[in-house]
Amino acid sequence: MEDIIERLTALLLQKNDQLTYARARTWIELLWEDFEATYAKAGYKYQGREMTEKVVAQMIANYGDRLHDFAAINPKYKHLLDDDEDVTH
């Protein structure tokens, strides 16, 4: 699974140069967990990592370049951009 997370993180970094590696990875992990939890709560049968990877990749394609804007205006996610100590890519 680590290779999938790394691949999606790299995809997000290509789409959004405002994010550090650590922040991009955090976003990938959040999107991954959120999709799987929401899917399960809706009562759907688990479709596997491939399905989750496909959905997260689609989210990146649609919203990846604007994730930093969303986090900046949403207090719940603002902490995702507040750490200046992150290593940049």
C-alpha positions in Angstrom: 0.0 0.0 0.0 2.9 2.3 0.6 3.7 2.4 -3.1 0.1 3.5 -3.8 0.2 6.3 -1.3 3.6 7.5 -2.7 2.3 7.4 -6.2 -0.8 9.4 -5.3 1.3 11.9 -3.3 3.6 12.4 -6.3 0.5 13.0 -8.4 -0.8 15.6 -6.0 2.6 17.3 -5.9 2.6 17.5 -9.7 -0.9 19.1 -9.6 -0.2 21.5 -6.7 3.1 23.2 -6.1 1.8 25.0 -3.0 2.0 21.9 -0.9 5.0 20.4 0.8 5.6 16.6 0.5 4.3 16.1 4.1 1.1 18.1 3.5 0.5 16.3 0.2 0.9 13.0 1.9 -1.4 14.0 4.7 -4.1 15.0 2.1 -3.7 11.7 0.4 -4.2 9.8 3.6 -7.2 11.9 4.6 -8.8 11.5 1.2 -8.2 7.8 1.3 -9.6 7.3 4.8 -12.5 9.6 4.2 -13.6 7.8 1.0 -13.3 4.3 2.6 -15.2 5.4 5.7 -17.9 7.2 3.8 -18.3 4.2 1.4 -18.6 1.8 4.3 -21.1 4.0 6.2 -23.2 4.1 3.1 -23.4 0.3 3.3 -21.4 -0.5 0.2 -19.3 -3.6 -0.1 -15.6 -3.0 0.1 -14.2 -2.8 -3.5 -10.5 -2.9 -2.6 -7.5 -0.7 -2.8 -7.8 -0.3 -6.6 -11.2 1.4 -6.3 -10.0 3.7 -3.6 -6.9 4.6 -5.6 -9.0 5.4 -8.6 -11.3 7.6 -6.6 -8.5 9.5 -4.9 -6.7 10.0 -8.2 -10.0 11.4 -9.6 -10.2 13.8 -6.6 -6.7 14.9 -7.3 -7.4 15.5 -10.9 -10.5 17.5 -10.1 -9.4 19.4 -7.0 -5.7 18.9 -6.4 -4.6 22.3 -7.6 -7.0 23.9 -5.1 -6.6 21.9 -1.9 -4.4 24.5 -0.3 -7.2 27.1 -0.9 -9.8 24.9 0.7 -7.7 24.3 3.7 -6.8 28.0 4.1 -10.5 29.0 4.5 -11.8 25.9 6.4 -10.8 26.0 10.1 -11.2 22.3 10.4 -8.3 21.7 7.9 -6.3 24.9 8.3 -3.7 23.2 10.5 -2.7 21.2 7.4 -0.9 24.2 6.0 0.3 25.9 9.2 3.6 24.1 9.7 6.6 25.9 8.1 8.9 23.2 9.4 7.9 20.8 6.6 10.4 19.7 4.0 9.5 21.0 0.6 9.8 18.9 -2.5 
